[in-house]
Amino acid sequence: MKPYNIRLLPGDGIGPEIIAQARRVLDAVGERFGRTFFAEESLIGGAAIDATGDPLPQATIDACVGADAVLLGAVGGPKWDDDPTIRPERGLLGIRKAMGLFANVRPAKLFPQLRGACYLREDIVERGIDVMVVRELTGGIYFGEPRGESVEHGERVGYNTMVYRESEIRRIAEVAFTAARTRSGRVCSVDKANVLDVSRVWRDVVTETAKHYPDVELSHMYVDNAAMQLVRDPSQFDVIVTGNLFGDILSDEASVITGSIGMLPSASLGAEGPGLYEPIHGSAPDIAGQDMANPLATILSVAMMLRLTLGLTEEADAIEQAVSEVLTAGYRTGDIMEEGKTLVGCTEMGTHVVNAFLRAGA
Ligand code: NAD
């Protein structure tokens, strides 16, 4: 069987601790399913600044571009906050650009065992939360020209341009429709077509693209309504596809309502080549080096990587099943701890997941 070349980027803060647990899970997948993963590490972020003076060394870019998939921990921390000219975060933005990643995919799923952490009312949570937000990452108002500041009639004016080309809309819509096929088969495209011209082009192109996916149901929603509906009844959504600005806000909203950022994975994907997978949380410097971090978002990022980039669906399902079993057994890291449950550290949580995973295959 083909060996898979996975590039690990531990980064800063809790990054190395959570990536260590992800590596153990990859090894367990190898053991249970007879797969071979070559998982080597490269420097990024503050760790790379300390070692080389550059948050994204060329060697890291080369290793990532040449890999089958990339798994990142997190970057940043107070140690590197004083020098604005060389920020760890530049490593993250740089690697996304170098790998040509244009789609950010964030599932916000609430494990029923963690209902207590959810910010929504019990009767809403009862219906379940399993939304995937597909956000366009490289276009829209964040990059549109013209942009800038000027002075007109004696007062300052700031401006940006929201612009989308057909090709940019089509490729992100394709990511959403393809993802929907592996889920409940529904895509809701979010825009502001009642006000914005750019949104009317967005809506037309998404509708045209949908014709190639007759098995997927497409609906459209204005962004203000989508923000409201996510809180009122998230169960109505399967995949949400939207532009850069709206996606930035809605993906955070979808994540935060679940109540546990330590549980949520994400992916950034390009047209071809390796995808970049990472937990949505940061480097948590307040708990770094204390074996307190929740490794489950990173472990679930491994599952996402196996499913979306390597096509190993059965293996991905098995990882998610193992995580679910460990939660059912009552093991919790500090961030998701509730009364009556068993508090464990990062390494012990990893051990429970690996054991549950291997037990199911025995
Ligand atoms: P954060 O996500 O690192 O932490 C927010 C809070 O959540 C903290 O209290 C932290 O302890 C907790 N937390 C986060 N992940 C956790 C986990 N896995 N288990 C248990 N608790 C967890 O956000 P922040 O504090 O705003 O940022 C800290 C640093 O991380 C900053 O330097 C920031 O720039 C960076 N950051 C990096 C990324 C990334 O690498 N993608 C994303 C966000 C922030």
Boltz pocket constraint, residues with backbone or C-beta under 6 A from the ligand:
constraints:
  - pocket:
      binder: B
      contacts: [[A, 14], [A, 73], [A, 74], [A, 75], [A, 76], [A, 77], [A, 78], [A, 89], [A, 92], [A, 261], [A, 262], [A, 278], [A, 279], [A, 280], [A, 281], [A, 282], [A, 283], [A, 284], [A, 285], [A, 286], [A, 287], [A, 292], [A, 293], [A, 294], [A, 295], [A, 297], [A, 333], [A, 335]]
      max_distance: 6.0
